[in-house]
Amino acid sequence: MADQSDRRGFFRDLLRSGVHIAREVSSAAGSAGFAQPSEPSAWVGARLVRAEPVVRTASAQDLVDLCSEVGLSARAAQAQRLARASARLTRAGLPAAGPAASRLGGVPDLPAGFEWPRWRGRNLAFLGQINLADVVACVPEAGLPARGLLLFFYDVERQPSGLEPSHRGSCRVVVAADTSSVEPDPQERAWSPEYPLTFSRELTLPPEHSLQVGPLGLGYDELTAWSSLRDRLARLQGVALEESSADWFALHRLLGHPESVHAGEIELDCQLVANGVDLGDGGGYLDPRWDALEPGAADWRLLLQLSADPELAVGWGESFRRLYLSIREPALNSGDFGQVWAILR
């Protein structure tokens, strides 16, 4: 237990040191008269490629075997505990058929009496809808209801980062429990073209530098082996690991572990901001409430990840970005989607 606490403290101090360094560099650049870039994550020279569906589903035994191959046999049980199944969302060959079909973009199917969600006086944009029957068929252990429709909304016009407590409400997830009675929005409000979906099951692991792996206390060789484990797991499933590629992927997923655009923990950001810590300028990482709040980051789970994708008309600006909608695990298990938090990176 002491080792885990020390490891968490190491990652916390490392991140806080990064904030200090960034502030010093920014201040020095400003005083020297250098222009500071408005988009630090600009993707220069990288291609944006379509993510492919999973070819082969990995089993728990496959993960154990891969641990043995990379020299992590003693860590197999921990790898199994951290592994999360995900529904990889890729473009289907045919348009979505029938009412309540899973898709991104297009015109939503709405229940009777639906009140369009608004934030700061404006309508939120419809991102897409997911039929829970598709999710249960792909990831049955997620424990979600077998019926219903999840409707996703976000303020795509102002694109709040989600790093400030005042951004609460900039995304909404609405549940239509009875899919048999939904009808296309009579006003045909569509923010992007219809993007029909196909689901494929993918087993995901967190990266070696994550706060999930940090408490394991892996040595240097084990950290290298963990990286190899993730790469081999991806290849076993017939997909590429983004961090092993020179390209960015237009990769959308439901559940599982997120693909982070840059260093930083989505779960930790959600935990801090949802509890009132302002991370807008990075100063919140130095907030004295960190120590008390940080353990709660383990409760957060990815619900939906949407990447920049020209086929979906999702660009999020001039840099490559992703939108992450996260939810606490107890709320996910109970089907309470009213407290979803969005982070745009």
C-alpha positions in Angstrom: 0.0 0.0 0.0 2.8 2.4 0.8 4.4 1.6 -2.6 1.2 2.5 -4.4 0.9 5.7 -2.4 4.5 6.6 -3.3 3.9 5.9 -7.0 0.7 8.0 -7.1 2.7 10.8 -5.4 5.4 10.5 -8.0 3.0 11.0 -10.9 1.2 13.8 -9.1 4.5 15.6 -8.4 5.6 15.0 -12.0 2.5 16.6 -13.4 2.8 19.5 -11.0 6.4 20.1 -12.0 5.3 20.1 -15.6 2.8 22.9 -14.8 5.6 24.9 -13.2 7.9 24.4 -16.1 5.2 25.3 -18.6 4.5 28.5 -16.8 8.2 29.5 -16.6 8.7 28.8 -20.3 5.5 30.7 -21.2 6.6 33.7 -19.1 10.1 33.6 -20.6 8.8 33.5 -24.1 6.4 36.4 -23.5 9.1 38.6 -21.9 11.5 37.8 -24.8 8.9 38.9 -27.3 8.3 35.5 -28.9 4.9 34.7 -30.2 3.2 31.9 -28.3 1.2 29.4 -30.4 -2.5 29.3 -29.7 -2.7 25.6 -30.6 0.1 23.6 -28.8 -1.1 20.3 -30.2 -1.0 21.3 -33.9 -0.6 18.2 -36.0 2.1 19.2 -38.5 3.2 16.5 -41.0 0.8 13.8 -39.7 -1.9 12.3 -41.7 -5.4 11.6 -40.4 -6.5 8.1 -41.4 -9.7 6.2 -40.9 -9.6 3.7 -38.0 -10.3 0.1 -39.0 -12.7 -2.3 -37.3 -11.4 -5.1 -35.1 -10.6 -8.2 -37.0 -10.3 -10.7 -34.2 -11.6 -10.5 -30.6 -9.0 -11.0 -27.9 -9.9 -13.3 -25.0 -8.8 -13.2 -21.4 -6.5 -16.1 -22.2 -5.0 -14.2 -25.1 -4.0 -11.5 -22.7 -2.4 -13.9 -20.3 -0.5 -15.5 -23.2 0.7 -12.1 -24.4 1.9 -11.2 -20.8 4.0 -14.4 -20.9 5.4 -13.5 -24.3 6.6 -10.0 -23.2 7.9 -11.2 -19.8 5.0 -10.0 -17.7 3.7 -13.4 -16.5 3.8 -12.1 -12.9 1.6 -9.2 -13.9 -1.0 -11.1 -15.9 -3.7 -10.8 -13.2 -3.1 -7.1 -12.9 -3.3 -6.7 -16.6 -6.6 -8.5 -16.7 -7.9 -6.3 -13.9 -7.0 -3.1 -15.9 -8.2 -4.4 -19.3 -11.5 -2.9 -20.4 -13.6 -4.0 -23.3 -14.7 -1.3 -25.8 -17.0 -1.0 -28.7 -14.9 0.4 -31.6 -17.2 2.5 -33.7 -16.3 2.5 -37.4 -18.2 3.6 -40.5 -20.7 1.0 -41.8 -20.9 0.3 -45.5 -24.7 0.9 -45.7 -26.8 3.8 -44.2 -28.4 3.2 -40.8 -31.7 1.4 -41.3 -34.9 1.6 -39.2 -35.8 3.7 -36.3 -33.3 4.2 -33.4 -30.4 2.9 -35.5 -26.9 3.6 -34.1 -25.2 6.4 -35.9 -23.2 9.6 -35.5 -24.4 12.8 -37.0 -27.6 13.0 -39.1 -31.1 13.8 -37.8 -31.8 12.3 -34.3 -34.7 10.0 -33.5 -36.5 11.6 -30.6 -39.1 10.4 -28.0 -42.5 12.1 -27.7 -42.3 15.4 -25.8 -38.6 15.7 -26.3 -37.1 19.0 -25.1 -34.0 19.9 -27.0 -31.1 20.4 -24.6 -29.7 24.0 -24.4 -26.7 25.6 -22.7 -26.1 29.3 -22.1 -29.1 30.2 -24.2 -28.3 28.1 -27.3 -29.2 24.6 -28.6 -26.6 22.0 -28.2 -25.6 20.1 -31.4 -26.6 16.5 -31.9 -23.5 14.3 -32.0 -25.1 10.9 -32.5 -27.2 8.2 -31.1 -26.3 4.7 -29.8 -28.8 1.9 -29.5 -28.1 0.1 -26.3 -28.9 -3.3 -27.9 -25.9 -2.8 -30.1 -23.7 -2.1 -27.1 -24.9 -5.1 -25.1 -24.3 -7.4 -28.1 -20.8 -6.1 -28.4 -19.8 -5.5 -24.7 -22.3 -7.5 -22.6 -20.2 -7.2 -19.4 -20.7 -3.4 -19.5 -23.9 -4.0 -17.5 -25.9 -1.4 -19.5 -29.6 -1.9 -20.1 -30.5 -4.1 -23.0 -32.9 -1.6 -24.4 -33.0 2.1 -25.0 -31.3 4.9 -27.1 -28.5 7.2 -25.9 -28.6 10.6 -27.6 -25.4 12.7 -27.3 -25.3 16.5 -27.5 -22.5 19.0 -27.2 -21.8 22.7 -27.8 -19.8 22.4 -31.0 -20.1 26.1 -31.8 -18.2 27.3 -28.7 -16.3 24.1 -28.1 -15.8 24.4 -24.3 -12.7 22.5 -23.2 -14.4 21.1 -20.1 -11.4 22.2 -18.0 -13.5 24.8 -16.1 -16.3 24.1 -13.6 -18.4 26.7 -15.5 -18.5 24.3 -18.5 -20.9 22.0 -16.7 -23.9 21.3 -18.9 -22.1 21.9 -22.2 -22.7 18.3 -23.0 -25.8 16.2 -22.4 -26.7 12.5 -22.7 -30.4 11.8 -23.0 -31.9 8.4 -22.6 -34.9 7.3 -24.7 -36.0 4.2 -22.9 -38.7 3.1 -25.4 -37.1 2.9 -28.9 -40.3 1.7 -30.5 -41.9 5.2 -30.2 -39.1 7.4 -31.3 -39.5 9.6 -34.4 -37.1 11.6 -36.5 -36.7 15.2 -35.3 -39.5 17.1 -37.2 -37.2 20.1 -37.5 -34.5 17.9 -39.0 -31.8 19.5 -36.9 -28.5 17.9 -38.1 -25.1 19.3 -37.4 -23.1 16.9 -39.5 -23.8 14.3 -42.2 -25.2 10.9 -41.2 -22.4 8.5 -40.3 -23.7 4.9 -40.0 -21.9 2.7 -37.5 -20.7 -0.8 -37.1 -19.5 -2.1 -33.7 -16.5 -4.3 -33.1 -15.3 -5.5 -29.8 -11.8 -4.3 -28.7 -9.9 -5.2 -25.5 -8.0 -2.1 -24.4 -5.2 -1.5 -21.8 -4.1 1.9 -20.3 -0.7 3.2 -21.4 2.3 2.6 -19.2 2.5 6.2 -18.2 -1.1 6.3 -16.9 -2.2 6.7 -13.4 -3.9 3.3 -13.6 -0.6 1.6 -14.3 1.5 3.8 -12.0 0.3 2.2 -8.8 1.5 -1.2 -10.0 5.1 0.0 -9.3 6.5 -1.4 -12.6 10.3 -1.3 -13.0 11.9 0.2 -16.1 12.0 -3.2 -18.0 8.4 -3.9 -17.0 7.3 -0.5 -18.3 8.9 -1.3 -21.6 7.3 -4.7 -21.6 3.9 -3.1 -20.9 4.2 -0.9 -23.9 5.0 -4.0 -26.0 2.0 -5.8 -24.5 -0.3 -3.0 -25.6 1.2 -3.1 -29.1 0.9 -6.8 -29.4 -2.7 -6.8 -28.1 -3.6 -4.3 -30.8 -2.0 -6.3 -33.5 -3.6 -9.5 -32.3 -7.0 -7.8 -32.8 -6.0 -6.6 -36.3 -5.7 -2.9 -35.4 -2.9 -0.5 -35.0 -1.9 1.3 -31.8 -2.0 5.0 -32.5 1.1 5.8 -30.4 3.1 3.3 -32.5 2.0 5.1 -35.7 3.1 8.3 -37.4 -0.5 9.1 -38.2 -3.5 10.2 -36.2 -6.6 8.0 -36.3 -10.2 9.1 -36.8 -11.0 6.7 -34.0 -14.3 6.7 -32.2 -15.2 4.3 -29.4 -17.7 3.6 -26.7 -16.3 2.5 -23.3 -12.8 1.1 -22.8 -9.7 3.2 -22.3 -9.3 6.5 -24.2 -6.6 7.4 -26.7 -5.1 10.5 -25.2 -4.1 13.3 -27.6 -1.3 14.5 -25.2 0.0 13.8 -21.7 -2.6 14.1 -19.0 -5.3 11.9 -17.5 -8.8 12.4 -18.8 -10.2 10.7 -15.6 -8.2 13.0 -13.3 -9.3 16.1 -15.2 -12.9 15.1 -14.9 -12.6 14.4 -11.2 -10.9 17.7 -10.4 -13.1 19.9 -12.6 -16.4 18.2 -11.6 -15.5 19.0 -8.0 -14.8 22.7 -8.6 -11.1 22.8 -9.5 -10.4 25.2 -12.4 -7.9 23.7 -14.8 -8.3 26.3 -17.5 -4.8 27.7 -17.1 -3.2 24.7 -15.6 -3.0 26.3 -12.1 -5.6 23.9 -10.8 -3.0 21.1 -10.8 -1.4 23.0 -7.9 -4.7 23.2 -6.0 -4.4 22.0 -2.4 -7.6 19.9 -2.9 -5.7 17.6 -5.3 -4.7 15.1 -2.6 -8.2 14.6 -1.3 -9.8 14.4 -4.8 -7.2 12.4 -6.7 -8.3 8.9 -5.5 -11.8 9.6 -6.9 -10.3 9.7 -10.5 -10.4 5.9 -10.4 -14.3 6.0 -10.5 -14.4 7.8 -13.9 -14.9 5.7 -17.1 -14.9 6.7 -20.7 -18.4 6.7 -22.2 -17.8 8.1 -25.7 -14.7 9.2 -27.6 -15.1 11.1 -30.8 -12.0 12.1 -32.9 -11.5 14.7 -35.6 -13.0 13.0 -38.7 -13.6 14.8 -42.1 -16.2 12.1 -43.0 -18.1 13.2 -39.9 -17.4 16.9 -40.5 -15.7 16.9 -37.0 -12.5 19.0 -37.1 -12.5 20.8 -33.7 -10.4 23.6 -35.2 -6.9 23.6 -36.9 -5.4 21.0 -34.6 -6.1 17.3 -34.2 -8.5 17.0 -31.2 -10.8 14.5 -29.5 -13.9 14.9 -27.5 -14.1 12.6 -24.4 -17.4 12.1 -22.6 -16.8 10.4 -19.3 -19.0 9.2 -16.5 -18.5 7.8 -13.0 -18.7 4.0 -12.8 -21.6 3.9 -10.3 -23.6 6.2 -12.5 -22.8 4.1 -15.6 -23.8 0.9 -13.8 -27.1 2.4 -12.7 -27.9 4.0 -16.1 -27.8 7.5 -14.7 -26.3 9.6 -17.6 -27.2 13.0 -16.1 -23.7 13.7 -14.8 -21.5 13.1 -17.9 -18.5 15.4 -18.3 -17.0 16.4 -21.6 -13.3 17.1 -22.1 -12.0 18.5 -25.5 -8.3 18.0 -26.2 
